Amino acid sequence: MNQLGFPILSLLIALPMLAAIMCLFADAKAARWIALAATLADFALGILLWSTYQVGGPQWQFVESVPLFGRFSWALGIDGIALMLIVLSVFLMPICILASWDAIQKRVPEYMAAFLLMETLMIGVFAAQDLFLFYIMFEAGLIPMYLIIGIWGGADRIYASYKFFLYTLLGSVLMLIAMLWMANFAGTTSIPVLMQTNFPPQAQTWLFLAFFASFAVKMPMWPVHTWLPDAHVQAPTAGSVILAGVLLKMGGYGFIRFSLPMFPEASAQLFWLVAGLSSVAIVYTSLVALVQEDMKKLIAYSSVAHMAFVTFGLFAFNRQGLEGAMLVMLSHGLVSGALFLCVGVVYDRLHTREIGRYGGVANNMPRYAVLFLLFTMASVGLPGTSGFVGEFLSMMGIYGASTWAAFMATTGIILGAAYMLYLYRRVAQGLLDKADVAAMPDLSARELVLLVPLAAVVMWMGVYPESFMAPMRKDVGVVLARVDRSWPGGDSKLVRSANPATAVAAAHEGAH
């Protein structure tokens, strides 16, 4: 079903692609303006997409399908889950272009073209309804990010870009083999059809592990997370924003689109694997974050811990967990992107990311200190910010599945507060005793334009999360219907139910 009468998803994908080609033939100044105009136009289309999306309407909306050759077709369509991730992508892209405005001086046209190509492929991943179209978009996204880190990154950029590329490519080879088997078994490459296909239980385990190999690296889950701190530290600021903001979400999207609905028996059977890896990730990476001296590395390790909340929530097999996981993904996309921008602001002034070099910046950069505090609190999960809603729902969900897993997740929240507040205290508070730090000017107008919209959305999601949850609610129900039959139930006394009223009634009955 397409409400608008024109192929808006194809347009969202084509617009940055055309702008990328134009950038390659333009000079540096023109390339910047072309990239900004294209990303703002795509953002406007994203808002149109959100405003015309029918909440509670058909599952797949804005559907387009053009058969190309054999079973392969240009098939696009979105549900509420894909809609939210597309809106997140188009919201962050103009911010990334503006963040690179003065920071990038060499090979500007190629840099802007790489970012626009990245936007094309990210939207393609979330909108694809053909299995192999998804795979092409999913894998091709490696290329522009590889170039962004490898050409415009820091001193060890070559090592970081190769590590990023090889880690993510290795897992995806297994996923491709699994996809070929699935297409052969089901006789179709349509993702909506495959989501309703019942694969043999013994095959599901192998298929689940093949997809898990790819999505776990993308998330990234422990122990295949080691490429992420290197990639973040070496990437330019805007590269870190889009890497943390959107690319990590592709793993979570893969789990909710493929692993859970297509392999429900295997997902329930391997719950212990996901819960175990997520528990280690939350505790281990939080402890590693506590001892970091590089700001970017600290935020990179915090990303691994936050993504563990997502995997916990997704594999809780209940509504609170799934909705919480989606909100954590959206919130983390905004908050970690904003934190990397905050690091970029002070790095532009002092050209170091070493935490010990700063101190007392709240005295001479009060506006910066206030925004940095807001994003720090959102990362910790302060009520009233976007971080709280998702983490609270994820915790409720995982408690319904396993009390031990919930206990491990709680330690992550405590440790998260420790390393983020420790970071803020060392950078913004204390004595302003270094002359070069005292000379740093407060946020410029361009930097305020980058950070204020992010702050507004973080507060909006914290105060009124319903506007983000409503489009996804029905689609979460569809996933739950698939996994419900295979989930034996957790060890918690919480009653699993899609309907909270039923759960409360059942709990009262149990008490009597």
C-alpha positions as CSV (number, residue, x, y, z in Angstrom):
1,M,0.0,0.0,0.0
2,N,1.3,3.5,-0.9
3,Q,-0.6,6.4,0.5
4,L,1.2,9.1,-1.3
5,G,0.8,8.0,-4.9
6,F,4.6,8.5,-5.7
7,P,7.5,6.2,-4.8
8,I,8.7,8.1,-1.8
9,L,11.1,5.4,-0.6
10,S,12.9,5.2,-4.0
11,L,13.1,9.0,-3.9
12,L,14.6,8.9,-0.4
13,I,17.2,6.5,-1.7
14,A,17.9,8.2,-5.0
15,L,18.2,11.8,-3.8
16,P,21.5,11.4,-1.8
17,M,22.8,9.1,-4.5
18,L,22.4,11.8,-7.2
19,A,23.8,14.5,-4.9
20,A,26.8,12.2,-4.2
21,I,27.5,12.1,-8.0
22,M,27.1,15.9,-8.2
23,C,29.6,16.4,-5.3
24,L,32.3,14.5,-7.2
25,F,32.2,17.0,-10.0
26,A,32.0,20.1,-7.7
27,D,34.6,22.1,-5.8
28,A,34.9,22.0,-2.0
29,K,32.5,24.9,-1.3
30,A,29.8,23.7,-3.7
31,A,30.1,20.1,-2.5
32,R,29.3,21.3,1.1
33,W,26.2,23.1,0.0
34,I,25.0,20.3,-2.3
35,A,25.4,17.8,0.6
36,L,23.6,20.0,3.0
37,A,20.7,20.7,0.6
38,A,20.3,17.0,-0.3
39,T,20.3,15.8,3.4
40,L,17.8,18.5,4.4
41,A,15.6,17.5,1.4
42,D,15.8,13.9,2.6
43,F,15.0,15.0,6.1
44,A,11.9,16.8,4.8
45,L,10.8,13.6,2.9
46,G,11.4,11.6,6.2
47,I,9.0,14.0,8.0
48,L,6.5,13.5,5.2
49,L,6.9,9.8,5.5
50,W,6.3,9.9,9.3
51,S,3.3,12.3,9.1
52,T,1.5,10.2,6.4
53,Y,2.3,6.8,8.0
54,Q,-1.0,5.2,9.2
55,V,-0.5,4.1,12.8
56,G,-2.4,0.8,13.3
57,G,-3.0,0.6,9.5
58,P,-1.6,-2.1,7.2
59,Q,1.6,-3.8,8.3
60,W,3.6,-2.8,5.2
61,Q,3.1,0.7,3.9
62,F,4.6,2.8,1.0
63,V,5.2,-0.5,-0.8
64,E,7.0,-0.5,-4.2
65,S,7.9,-3.5,-6.3
66,V,9.7,-3.7,-9.6
67,P,10.8,-7.2,-10.8
68,L,14.4,-7.1,-12.1
69,F,15.6,-10.5,-13.0
70,G,14.9,-14.0,-11.7
71,R,13.7,-13.9,-8.2
72,F,15.5,-10.6,-7.5
73,S,13.3,-7.5,-7.4
74,W,13.5,-3.8,-6.4
75,A,11.1,-4.3,-3.5
76,L,10.7,-1.6,-0.9
77,G,8.2,-1.1,2.0
78,I,8.3,-0.1,5.6
79,D,6.6,-0.9,8.9
80,G,6.7,1.2,12.0
81,I,10.1,-0.2,13.2
82,A,11.8,0.7,9.8
83,L,10.0,4.1,9.8
84,M,11.6,5.1,13.1
85,L,15.1,4.1,12.0
86,I,14.8,5.9,8.7
87,V,13.6,9.1,10.5
88,L,16.6,8.7,12.8
89,S,19.0,8.4,9.8
90,V,17.7,11.4,7.9
91,F,17.6,13.5,11.1
92,L,21.3,12.8,11.9
93,M,22.7,13.3,8.4
94,P,22.4,17.1,8.0
95,I,23.9,17.4,11.5
96,C,26.9,15.3,10.3
97,I,27.3,17.5,7.2
98,L,27.3,20.6,9.3
99,A,29.7,19.0,11.9
100,S,32.2,18.5,9.0
101,W,31.8,22.0,7.6
102,D,35.1,23.5,8.8
103,A,36.7,20.4,10.3
104,I,37.3,18.7,6.9
105,Q,39.6,20.5,4.6
106,K,41.1,17.9,2.4
107,R,39.3,16.1,-0.5
108,V,36.0,17.7,0.6
109,P,33.9,16.6,-2.5
110,E,34.9,12.9,-2.0
111,Y,34.1,13.2,1.7
112,M,30.6,14.6,1.1
113,A,30.0,12.0,-1.6
114,A,30.9,9.2,0.8
115,F,28.5,10.5,3.4
116,L,25.6,10.9,0.9
117,L,26.3,7.3,-0.4
118,M,26.2,6.1,3.2
119,E,22.7,7.8,3.6
120,T,21.5,6.0,0.5
121,L,22.6,2.6,1.7
122,M,21.3,3.1,5.3
123,I,17.8,4.0,4.1
124,G,18.0,1.1,1.6
125,V,18.7,-1.4,4.5
126,F,15.7,-0.3,6.5
127,A,13.3,-0.1,3.4
128,A,14.4,-3.3,1.6
129,Q,11.8,-6.0,1.3
130,D,13.9,-8.4,-0.9
131,L,16.3,-10.6,0.9
132,F,19.2,-10.0,-1.5
133,L,18.5,-6.3,-1.9
134,F,18.8,-6.1,1.9
135,Y,22.1,-8.0,1.8
136,I,23.6,-5.7,-0.9
137,M,22.6,-2.5,1.0
138,F,23.8,-4.0,4.3
139,E,27.2,-4.9,3.0
140,A,27.7,-2.0,0.7
141,G,27.4,0.3,3.7
142,L,30.9,-0.9,4.8
143,I,32.5,0.8,1.8
144,P,31.8,4.5,2.5
145,M,32.5,4.0,6.2
146,Y,35.8,2.3,5.4
147,L,36.8,5.2,3.2
148,I,35.7,7.8,5.8
149,I,37.8,6.2,8.5
150,G,40.7,5.3,6.2
151,I,41.1,8.7,4.4
152,W,39.9,11.3,6.9
153,G,40.6,9.5,10.2
154,G,43.4,9.9,12.8
155,A,47.0,8.6,13.0
156,D,46.1,4.8,13.1
157,R,43.3,5.1,10.5
158,I,44.5,2.4,8.2
159,Y,44.6,-0.2,10.9
160,A,41.2,0.8,12.3
161,S,39.5,0.8,8.8
162,Y,40.9,-2.6,7.9
163,K,39.8,-4.1,11.2
164,F,36.3,-2.6,10.8
165,F,36.1,-3.9,7.3
166,L,37.4,-7.5,7.9
167,Y,35.4,-8.0,11.2
168,T,32.1,-7.0,9.6
169,L,32.7,-8.8,6.3
170,L,33.6,-12.1,7.9
171,G,30.3,-12.5,9.7
172,S,28.3,-11.6,6.6
173,V,29.7,-14.4,4.4
174,L,27.9,-16.9,6.7
175,M,24.7,-14.8,6.5
176,L,24.8,-14.9,2.7
177,I,25.0,-18.7,2.6
178,A,22.0,-18.9,5.0
179,M,20.1,-16.5,2.8
180,L,20.7,-18.7,-0.3
181,W,19.4,-21.7,1.6
182,M,16.3,-19.9,2.8
183,A,15.5,-18.5,-0.7
184,N,15.8,-22.1,-2.1
185,F,13.7,-23.6,0.7
186,A,10.9,-21.0,0.6
187,G,11.0,-20.4,-3.1
188,T,10.9,-16.6,-2.6
189,T,13.2,-13.8,-1.5
190,S,10.4,-11.6,-0.1
191,I,11.1,-10.6,3.5
192,P,7.4,-10.3,4.5
193,V,6.8,-13.9,3.2
194,L,9.9,-15.3,4.8
195,M,8.8,-13.7,8.2
196,Q,5.8,-16.0,8.1
197,T,7.6,-19.1,6.8
198,N,8.1,-22.0,9.3
199,F,11.6,-23.3,8.7
200,P,12.5,-26.8,10.1
201,P,13.6,-26.4,13.8
202,Q,16.9,-28.2,13.2
203,A,17.7,-25.9,10.2
204,Q,16.7,-22.9,12.3
205,T,19.6,-23.3,14.7
206,W,22.2,-23.1,11.9
207,L,20.4,-20.3,10.2
208,F,20.1,-18.3,13.4
209,L,23.9,-18.8,14.1
210,A,24.7,-17.7,10.6
211,F,22.7,-14.5,10.9
212,F,23.9,-14.0,14.5
213,A,27.5,-14.0,13.2
214,S,26.8,-11.0,11.1
215,F,24.4,-9.0,13.4
216,A,26.5,-9.6,16.6
217,V,29.5,-8.0,14.9
218,K,27.4,-5.1,13.7
219,M,25.8,-4.4,17.1
220,P,28.6,-5.0,18.3
221,M,28.3,-7.7,21.0
222,W,31.1,-9.0,23.2
223,P,33.6,-10.5,22.2
224,V,33.4,-9.3,18.6
225,H,33.3,-5.6,19.7
226,T,37.0,-4.8,19.6
227,W,36.8,-3.1,16.2
228,L,34.4,-0.4,17.6
229,P,36.7,1.6,19.9
230,D,39.4,1.6,17.3
231,A,37.0,2.8,14.6
232,H,35.5,5.5,16.8
233,V,38.9,6.9,18.0
234,Q,40.2,7.1,14.4
235,A,37.0,8.3,12.6
236,P,36.4,12.0,12.1
237,T,33.6,13.4,14.4
238,A,30.8,13.1,11.9
239,G,32.0,9.6,11.1
240,S,31.6,8.6,14.8
241,V,28.2,10.2,14.9
242,I,26.8,8.2,12.0
243,L,28.6,5.0,13.1
244,A,27.2,5.2,16.6
245,G,23.9,6.8,15.6
246,V,22.8,4.5,12.8
247,L,25.3,1.8,11.7
248,L,25.2,0.0,15.0
249,K,21.4,-0.1,14.8
250,M,21.5,-2.3,11.7
251,G,22.5,-5.2,13.9
252,G,19.5,-4.7,16.2
253,Y,17.2,-4.2,13.2
254,G,18.5,-7.5,11.8
255,F,17.6,-9.3,15.0
256,I,14.0,-7.9,15.1
257,R,13.4,-8.3,11.3
258,F,15.1,-11.7,10.7
259,S,16.3,-13.7,13.7
260,L,13.2,-13.4,15.9
261,P,10.3,-13.8,13.4
262,M,12.1,-16.2,11.0
263,F,13.8,-18.5,13.6
264,P,11.6,-18.3,16.7
265,E,12.5,-21.8,18.0
266,A,16.2,-21.2,17.6
267,S,15.9,-17.8,19.2
268,A,14.2,-19.3,22.3
269,Q,16.6,-22.2,22.4
270,L,19.7,-19.9,22.2
271,F,18.4,-17.3,24.7
272,W,21.1,-18.4,27.2
273,L,23.8,-17.5,24.6
274,V,22.5,-14.0,24.0
275,A,21.8,-13.4,27.7
276,G,25.3,-14.7,28.6
277,L,27.1,-12.5,26.0
278,S,25.0,-9.5,26.9
279,S,25.7,-9.9,30.7
280,V,29.5,-10.0,30.1
281,A,29.3,-7.1,27.7
282,I,27.4,-4.9,30.2
283,V,29.8,-5.5,33.1
284,Y,33.1,-5.9,31.3
285,T,32.8,-2.9,28.9
286,S,31.5,-0.7,31.7
287,L,34.6,-1.5,33.8
288,V,36.8,-0.9,30.8
289,A,35.1,2.4,30.1
290,L,35.9,3.5,33.7
291,V,39.6,3.4,33.2
292,Q,39.7,5.1,29.7
293,E,41.8,8.3,29.3
294,D,40.5,9.0,25.8
295,M,37.0,10.6,25.7
296,K,36.0,8.9,22.4
297,K,37.1,5.5,23.6
298,L,35.1,5.9,26.8
299,I,31.9,6.7,24.8
300,A,32.7,3.9,22.4
301,Y,32.8,1.3,25.2
302,S,29.6,2.8,26.7
303,S,28.0,2.1,23.3
304,V,28.8,-1.6,23.6
305,A,27.2,-1.6,27.1
306,H,24.1,0.2,25.8
307,M,23.7,-2.2,22.8
308,A,23.7,-5.1,25.4
309,F,20.5,-3.5,26.7
310,V,19.1,-3.8,23.2
311,T,20.0,-7.5,22.9
312,F,18.6,-8.2,26.4
313,G,15.3,-6.5,25.5
314,L,15.0,-8.1,22.1
315,F,15.5,-11.6,23.5
316,A,13.2,-11.1,26.5
317,F,10.3,-12.3,24.2
318,N,7.8,-9.9,25.6
319,R,6.3,-6.5,24.7
320,Q,8.1,-4.4,27.2
321,G,11.5,-5.9,26.2
322,L,11.0,-5.4,22.5
323,E,9.6,-1.9,22.8
324,G,12.3,-1.0,25.3
325,A,15.0,-2.3,23.0
326,M,13.7,-0.2,20.1
327,L,13.6,2.9,22.3
328,V,17.1,2.2,23.6
329,M,18.3,2.0,19.9
330,L,16.6,5.4,19.0
331,S,17.8,7.1,22.2
332,H,21.3,5.8,21.9
333,G,21.4,7.0,18.3
334,L,20.7,10.5,19.5
335,V,22.6,10.6,22.7
336,S,25.9,8.9,21.6
337,G,25.8,11.0,18.4
338,A,25.5,14.1,20.6
339,L,28.2,13.0,23.0
340,F,30.6,12.5,20.0
341,L,29.7,16.0,18.8
342,C,30.5,17.3,22.3
343,V,33.9,15.7,22.2
344,G,34.4,17.1,18.7
345,V,33.7,20.6,20.0
346,V,36.5,20.6,22.6
347,Y,38.8,18.6,20.2
348,D,38.5,21.4,17.6
349,R,39.7,23.9,20.2
350,L,42.5,22.0,21.9
351,H,43.3,19.1,19.5
352,T,43.4,16.4,22.2
353,R,40.8,13.9,23.5
354,E,42.8,13.2,26.6
355,I,40.4,13.6,29.6
356,G,43.3,14.7,31.9
357,R,44.1,17.8,29.7
358,Y,40.7,19.4,30.5
359,G,39.0,20.5,33.7
360,G,36.7,23.4,34.8
361,V,35.4,24.1,31.3
362,A,32.0,24.9,32.8
363,N,33.6,28.3,33.9
364,N,34.4,29.6,30.4
365,M,32.0,27.4,28.4
366,P,28.7,27.5,30.3
367,R,26.4,26.7,27.3
368,Y,28.6,23.8,26.4
369,A,28.6,22.5,30.0
370,V,24.8,22.5,30.2
371,L,24.3,20.6,26.9
372,F,27.1,18.2,27.7
373,L,25.4,17.5,31.2
374,L,22.1,16.9,29.5
375,F,23.5,14.3,27.1
376,T,25.5,12.7,30.0
377,M,22.3,12.4,32.0
378,A,20.4,10.9,29.1
379,S,23.2,8.4,28.6
380,V,22.9,7.4,32.3
381,G,19.1,7.1,31.9
382,L,17.8,10.0,34.0
383,P,14.0,10.2,34.2
384,G,12.7,12.9,31.8
385,T,15.3,12.0,29.1
386,S,15.2,9.6,26.3
387,G,17.6,7.1,28.0
388,F,15.3,6.4,30.9
389,V,12.2,5.1,29.0
390,G,14.0,2.6,26.9
391,E,16.2,1.3,29.7
392,F,13.3,1.0,32.1
393,L,11.2,-1.0,29.6
394,S,14.1,-3.2,28.7
395,M,14.8,-3.9,32.4
396,M,11.1,-4.8,32.9
397,G,11.2,-7.0,29.9
398,I,14.3,-8.9,30.8
399,Y,13.1,-9.3,34.4
400,G,10.1,-11.1,32.9
401,A,12.4,-13.5,31.1
402,S,15.2,-14.0,33.6
403,T,15.9,-12.5,37.0
404,W,19.6,-13.2,36.7
405,A,19.8,-11.4,33.4
406,A,17.9,-8.5,35.0
407,F,20.4,-8.4,37.9
408,M,23.3,-8.2,35.4
409,A,21.6,-5.4,33.5
410,T,21.1,-3.4,36.7
411,T,24.8,-3.5,37.4
412,G,25.3,-2.0,33.9
413,I,23.1,1.0,34.9
414,I,25.1,1.6,38.1
415,L,28.5,1.3,36.3
416,G,27.1,3.5,33.5
417,A,26.4,6.3,36.0
418,A,29.9,5.9,37.4
419,Y,31.9,6.3,34.2
420,M,29.7,9.0,32.6
421,L,29.6,11.2,35.7
422,Y,33.3,10.6,36.3
423,L,33.9,11.8,32.7
424,Y,31.8,14.9,33.2
425,R,33.4,15.8,36.5
426,R,36.9,15.6,35.1
427,V,36.1,17.7,32.0
428,A,33.6,20.3,33.1
429,Q,34.1,20.6,36.9
430,G,37.1,21.3,39.0
431,L,39.8,24.0,38.8
432,L,40.3,25.9,35.6
433,D,44.1,25.9,36.0
434,K,45.3,25.4,32.4
435,A,45.8,28.6,30.3
436,D,44.9,27.0,27.0
437,V,41.7,25.4,28.4
438,A,40.7,28.8,30.0
439,A,41.1,30.4,26.5
440,M,38.6,28.1,24.8
441,P,35.5,30.0,23.6
442,D,32.0,28.8,24.2
443,L,29.8,27.2,21.6
444,S,29.5,29.0,18.2
445,A,26.2,29.5,16.4
446,R,27.0,26.5,14.1
447,E,27.7,24.3,17.1
448,L,24.5,25.3,18.8
449,V,22.6,24.5,15.6
450,L,24.1,21.0,15.8
451,L,23.4,20.3,19.5
452,V,20.2,22.1,20.3
453,P,17.9,20.0,18.0
454,L,19.5,16.8,19.5
455,A,18.8,18.1,23.0
456,A,15.2,18.9,22.1
457,V,14.5,15.4,20.7
458,V,16.2,13.8,23.7
459,M,13.8,15.7,26.0
460,W,10.8,15.1,23.7
461,M,11.4,11.3,23.7
462,G,11.9,11.4,27.5
463,V,8.7,13.3,28.2
464,Y,6.4,11.9,25.5
465,P,7.7,8.6,24.3
466,E,4.3,7.6,22.9
467,S,4.9,9.5,19.6
468,F,7.9,7.2,19.0
469,M,6.3,4.0,20.3
470,A,2.9,4.3,18.6
471,P,4.1,3.5,15.0
472,M,6.0,0.4,16.3
473,R,3.4,-1.1,18.6
474,K,1.5,-3.2,16.0
475,D,4.8,-4.5,14.4
476,V,6.1,-5.5,17.8
477,G,2.9,-7.5,18.2
478,V,3.6,-9.3,14.9
479,V,7.1,-10.3,16.1
480,L,5.6,-11.4,19.5
481,A,3.0,-13.6,17.7
482,R,5.8,-15.4,15.9
483,V,8.0,-16.1,19.0
484,D,5.2,-16.7,21.5
485,R,4.6,-20.3,20.5
486,S,8.3,-21.3,21.0
487,W,9.1,-19.4,24.3
488,P,8.8,-21.7,27.3
489,G,8.6,-18.8,29.8
490,G,11.2,-17.3,32.1
491,D,12.1,-17.9,35.7
492,S,10.5,-14.7,36.9
493,K,7.1,-14.5,38.7
494,L,6.1,-11.8,36.2
495,V,3.3,-13.0,34.0
496,R,4.1,-12.7,30.3
497,S,1.3,-11.0,28.4
498,A,0.9,-8.6,25.5
499,N,-1.9,-7.1,27.5
500,P,-0.7,-5.4,30.8
501,A,-4.2,-5.5,32.2
502,T,-4.3,-9.3,31.9
503,A,-0.9,-9.5,33.5
504,V,-2.0,-7.5,36.5
505,A,-5.2,-9.5,36.9
506,A,-3.2,-12.8,36.7
507,A,-0.8,-11.5,39.3
508,H,-3.7,-10.6,41.7
509,E,-5.2,-14.0,41.2
510,G,-1.8,-15.6,42.1
511,A,-1.6,-13.5,45.2
512,H,-5.0,-14.7,46.5
